Amino acid sequence: RAVAAQDAGPPTRRVEGRRLISNEKPAVGVEFGKEFKYAGGHAFILYGVARAEQHFFVDADKDGRLRRFYWVQFEGYLPTNSHAYDYKVNKSVNVGGLDFVADAYARNIKLNPGRADGDGARAREFLASKGYRLAGDEVVMQRLVHLIGEPKRDELMIIYLEDLGAKKLAAADFAPGGREAARWDEFAHALLERAVGGMKISR
């Protein structure tokens, strides 16, 4: 259906158990491991130029503290603009027949929260509304982005996030000069393996 300027409408993808099903852009199923529970989804207009739809599969303790979670985002520019997605590709990975741009980040969310109107802030607000919160400010994230069609105006983004504090680590440890800086490549490789290993993509 046509999307009004600020009307994202309800989510169009559906969930069956731990499997997220999309019928278009792209037509794909993503199933998550038994440790993860579906926490819900929502849709919104991002920065006035794109429709974003987020779904979350979480591993949390009984108090709602998130040890790790998957954030799946379907995003596409609105017909009111001619933008296209353009990512710098340092690493790529194929999962279930789909090519993804792969980036990993260590971050202190309190010190580096991102834009107040950004998709990360919207993700944290949504999770909070469902009773979930990050276990700590120190996190590590694996981002996977699949670009759809030409021109590249739609994307599937999967972010896998883990609590770094549980490992007695902080984002600053991996920064240049940090005590674990030399281990970042090894750590990021293992993170990517965990991110990909916890889900199954089918087409």
GITATA-V755559 format. One record per backbone hydrogen bond with DSSP energy under -0.5 kcal/mol. CO is the residue of the C=O (numbers start at 1). NH is the residue of the N-H. Records with the same first field share a line. If there is no record, write none. Layout:
CO: NH + NH
//
This chain:
2: 4
4: 7
6: 8
14: 21
16: 19
18: 20 + 32
19: 16
20: 30
21: 14
22: 28
26: 24 + 28
28: 22
29: 202
30: 20
31: 200
33: 36
37: 58
40: 56
42: 54
44: 46 + 52
45: 47
46: 49 + 50
49: 78
50: 46 + 52
51: 76
52: 44
53: 74
54: 42
55: 72
56: 39 + 40
57: 70
58: 37
59: 67 + 68
61: 64
64: 133
65: 61 + 67
66: 135
67: 163
68: 59
69: 161
70: 57 + 72
71: 73 + 159
72: 55
73: 75 + 157
74: 53
75: 155
76: 51
78: 81
87: 89
88: 90
91: 102
93: 95 + 100
95: 98
98: 95
100: 93
101: 145
103: 143
105: 141
107: 109 + 139
108: 112
115: 118
118: 122
119: 123
120: 124
121: 125
122: 126
123: 127
124: 128
125: 129
126: 130
127: 130 + 132
128: 131
133: 66
137: 109 + 139
138: 164 + 165
139: 107
140: 162
141: 105 + 143
142: 160
143: 103
144: 158
145: 101 + 147
146: 156
147: 149
148: 153 + 154
151: 153
152: 85
153: 77
154: 148
155: 75 + 157
156: 146
157: 73
158: 144
159: 71 + 161
160: 142
161: 69
162: 140 + 164
164: 167 + 169
165: 168
170: 173 + 174
171: 174
172: 175
173: 180 + 181
175: 178
178: 181
180: 183
181: 184
183: 187
184: 188
185: 189
186: 190
187: 191
188: 192
189: 193
190: 194
191: 195
192: 196
193: 197
194: 198
196: 199
198: 33
200: 31
202: 29
//
